[in-house]
Amino acid sequence: MNKNLLFYFSILLLSLSGISFAQTYQLTGNPINTTDWTVVPSATTSGDFIMLTDDVGNKSGAIKLNDPINLKYCDKWKVEFDFRINGNGIPGFGKGDGFAFWYLANPPVTSQQGSGLGVPQNAVGFMVGFDIYNNTTSAQMSKVHIAYGVVPNTTDTNNIEFFNTPGSSFHSADLNATQPFVGDTYKHVEVTSETDPANPANWIITVKMDGIIITSQSFAPSGGAATMTQGYFGFSASTGGASARNSIKNVKIYTDKVSILKSLITQSFCPNPTTGYGNVNLTDFNAQFVANPGNYTFKYYPQGSSTPIANPANYDFNTNTTVTVVIKDNAGVLCDNPDGKIQLNLAAFKANDKTLTECNNNKLGTATFNLNSANVTDVLGVTKKYYKTLNDLNSGTNEILYPDTYVSAPGTVYVKVTTPLGCTGTAKINLTFYPETQVKDATIQSCFIENNVLNGVFNLTTANVTSLTTAIIKKYYTTVANAVNDTNEINDPYQYTSTSTAVYAKVIDTNGCFAIAKINLVVLPPVKSSILKDKTICIENKTDLDAGPGFDEYLWSTGAKTSSIKDVSVGTYWVKLRTGNCITTQVVNVQPSPNPVIASIDIHNNTIMINVVGGKLPYQYSLDGIHWQTSNTFTGLARGEVKVFVKDFYNCSPIDVQITVPNLINAITPNGDNKNDFIDYSALAYKKNLIFTVYDRYGNKLYEANKIRNYTWDGRAYGKKIPSATYWYTISWNENDKNNTETKYSGWVLVKNME
């Protein structure tokens, strides 16, 4: 067994700081746990220990790990156990007994003879025997035997006690006087080893019992042990004519390897055009094997070679080569890990064609491509140059200077890749677009806002602008420019107030590409009845209101739900007219007709003219309220009280006014004979604002008779008689009606002043 063989049987035990970095194979517990172990007859378990043999003559027993362990790359090992040899055995009958710890290529499967401590015949491997019977002198003893080679173990004279191969064997002095093996108390054994720096093929093995060194020296594997690749750990014991009870417990064997992240790393290299060799820094791969390479020691071996690579940072190779990586944990006593492999392939450099795909946002027709993102090679440290055409690449002209932000339509560019060794390769990079984001223009409608009929409230998210159904994002903007630049986004697309106009939806798909769709916003205006109009009626009358057909629903302020309502009086009404989902409230007024007003009445002799204002033309006039005429003039009236009636277009109850047609006096002779000496209209004094005024032929005012002058005139002006002549006069007053109708009577009088 070579030096590396032994370590993996051992401990990957404790680090120098005392922290355990290895999982151990153990025989511990109470009852003792034999999982992963095989008990060979006639060994048995009992409480917290394995009893390899009972105190019976000519018996053997063993226990071994189920699986073989490869110790090739171990450079340290350690095993610990406790043993006890006790019982009533009687020495001196020509048979020896004791027990052994071993790492063997051929462990026992049946009982072995007594003198061989249960070790199988022709055992190959490493053995440590604890022998209590001297087969030469037939005497009791306590000796430690070490054999590192092949032990025949077929007779009493060729077992481990008699294995004497220089450099590969050891036999201690008899320890009966100082450290006897037999007794009821367990004894603690530690077996450790490490590579002999003076001879790396050897191990320095140290055996301690209860802390006292039994031996510590260099051992060389001999015979078949020098070529072992794996073996089984175990313990065995035997009795002969002299018997004893051989027991072990608290067994710990440390065998873990360094855990690595991956077992194989493959890298291709192009040969140096001058030398034909590839060159690699093997230490660059360390971080791919373990997370913290600074905590480990690495050695590199060409596969099949036991000589490490002298300069791994600058390793040349001229053919495909596999390198074995041995990784050692500097902080713990662990077996090295030889499972790491670096596969170095030597091949002409080749760059790989790649495709880059970007968004044709809003059908712009071009996109910005990062040409450096095309992984045309995994080789580290390469340089790349990009060209629009292969001719440009071959001639080295028109290089693309900003490959990270290359704006292009779909097409092709070419890249020239140069490795650190000077190898070159050419690859084509196809520039493509993702499928266009599918959008379509849409129109959505909203009912008008009742107090702001030019506006509506829209839920923009209801616009069917795309056939995409999953994993999309929609944003809304007032202009295309805002949508493209992601500025001034509409914050609340669910309650967007707007006139009839257009907004824009930006639809972003799963590739991050977008397109913009137009959303036409249509405010549905109020739809009113064209036949429902304000009405004017006589205040004492009633009328019907009709909104007409064509609406989906009606609701009047009266509670009626029909298209029309009947017998309504003067007042204000409304009707809610539903068209589709929109409701228009239409207000209609039923107004009282304005009454005409008799503004004034002109009386000339026995003719009256009625002057009317207000109301609605045409007017009708009557003196009895029965017979009506369209003329405002009545002639041939008798003197005295007359009632005049007037009504207008609405034919409502007429208005009337009581007027007086005064007696006409056309001549006076103010000569003092008490006959026709004056004009007297005092009979009209009951009229309001009565005034009697006289004018000459030129319209000059000569006299005004009022209440003070008792509405009379005696033919004088300014205290003097006036010349005989014809004079004009007027009498005006206001009738005693609610409108104070102004009445004016005019006439002439002949004055004859006689001396």
C-alpha positions, 0 to 999 in steps of 0.5 A: 500500500503506497503512502496515499493508500493509507491516508484514506483509511484514516482520519480526515479528522480534526483540523489543527484548530480542533474543528472537525472537517470530516465525517467519520465512520464510527462504531459508537452508541449504546446500543452500539450502532453498526450501520454500514458495518458487517459483523463476521461470525462469531463477533457479537454486539453487546451494549456499547461495544463489539465483542469480537470473541467471547472467552471460548477457545478456538474462536474468531470474529471480525467486523468490517466496513461494508464499502471499500475506501480509496486512500490513494490521495491521503497524506495524513490519517488517524484512527481511534478506538478503545479495546478491552481483553479480559476473561478466564483464558489459561495460557500455555496450550500452544495457541495464541489470541489477541486482536488486530486493526487493519485496512485490507484488500481481502477482509475476512468473511469466515472465522480464521485460525487463532494464532493469526488474530483473525486476520485472513490468509494471505492478507494484503494491506496494513495491519496492527496486531495486539498480541497476548500470546507468544507462539515461540515461547508459549508464554503470556505477553503484550506486544504490538505488531505492525505489518505493511505488506502481505502476511501469509497467516497459514501457520503459527509461524507465518502470521503477523507475529512472524512478519519481518520485512525490513522497513515494513514491519515492527514488533514492540517489546513485551509491555506486560510489565508496564502496559499489559493488554489484559484487564477489565479496563478499556485502553485507548489507542490512537494510530496516526501517520503522515507522509515521510518528507525524506521518502514520500513513498513511506509513512511515519506511523505513530501508535499510542496507547493511553497517551504513551507512544509505542512506536513512531517510525517510517514504514514502506509498503511491501509486496502487493500493498504497494499497488493497492488502490482500495481496501476495507477497514476492520477489526478481528480477533481469535482464540486458541487453546488460550482464550480471552474476551476481545472487545472494542468500542468508540471507533472513529475512522475519518475518510472524507474528501474535499467537496468540490463544485464540479468534477470536470472543466473543459476548455478548448485552445487554439495552438500558437501559430508559431509553436503549435502549442496551446498555453494555459494558466491552470490556476485560473480554474481553481475558483470553479472547483471550490468557492474559496480557493485561497483556503486550499492547496492545489496540485496538478498532474497529467493524467496517469502521471505521479509527477506534479506539473512544475509550473501550472501557471504557464502550462504548454501542451501540444495535444488534447490533455487531461489534467488531474487536480488534487485539492487539499484542505489546508485547515483540516486533516482531510484526504485530498480530492483527486476527482477534479479534471481539466480537459484541455482540447487543442483545436483551431480557433472557431468563432460561432455564428450568433443571432441578436434579437431586439425590439422594432418598437412602434414599427420604427424599422431600426433597433439599437443592438449591443454587438458585444453581447453576441457570445461568439466564443467562450475563450477568455481575453479575446478582442473583437472587431465588427464590420458591416460586410465580409469584404470590409472585415477581410480588408480591415476597413469601415470598422463599426466603432460603437458596437455597444450601441449599433443602430440597424435594421434587420440584417447581418454584421461580421465579427473578427475574433482574435485570441490572446495567442493570436488565433483568429476566427470570423463569425456572422451575427444576424440582427433580427427583430422580435415579432411585432407587438400586435396592436390596433386602433380602437374607439370608446364612447362615454356619455356626456357629463351633465353639467359639462356636456362637451366632456365625458369620463372614459375607462381607457383600459376597456379599449381593445387595442391588442389581441395579446391576453397575458403578460403585457403592460399598457400605458396611456398618453395624450400624444405619440411623442409622450408614449414613445418617450414615456413622459406625461403618462395619464395617471388614472386611465380608469377615470379619464375626463376628456372631450372628444379627442384621441389618446394613445396606448403603449402596449409592452409585450413579454419581450419588452417591445412596444407598439402604440395604438390610437384610441379615439374618444367619443363623447356622446352628446345630449339627445333631446326631443326636437318636438318638446318645446316651451309653451305659453298658455293662458294662466287659467288653462292646461296643456299637454307636453310630448317628447315624441318617439325614439327614446329608450326610456322616459321619466318625467318630473311628474313620475310618468314614464310615458312619452307624453304627459297631459293636463299640466298647468303653468310651471317648469317640468323636466323629462329624462330621456334615455338613449342607449346608456346615456340619459339627457335631462330636458327642461320645458317651461309652461309659461303664462301668456303675457297680458296685453295692456291698454296703454292709452286711449285717444278720444276725438269727438265721438271717436276713440282709438285704443292704444295697446302694448304687451301680449302677442299680436294680433289684438282684438277689440270689443265694446261688449266682450262679445263682438270683436274687431281687429281695428283699435278705433271705434266711431259714433260713440254716445257721450258718457261711460264706455267699457272697452275690451281687448285680447291678444293672440292667445285668446285668453280672458280679455282685459277691459277699461271703463272710459268716459266720452265727455260732452263736446262743447264747440263754441263759447260767447263769454259776454256775461249773459250767463249763456255759453260763457265758459267751458266746464269739465268739472264733471270729470274731476273724479278722474285721476290727473285730470288736466284741461289745456287750451292752445292757439292755432300755432300750438302755443299753450294759452291756458291750463285748467286744473283742480284749482281752476275747477277745470273751467275756461272763460275765454281768457288767457293771462287775465285778458280776453282772447280774440275771437277765433277757433282754439284747440284744447285737450283733456287728459286723465288716467282711468281708475283701472289697475293700469291707470290707463292714460286717456286723452280727449282733444277737440276745438272750440270757437270763442266769440268775445263780444264787447 
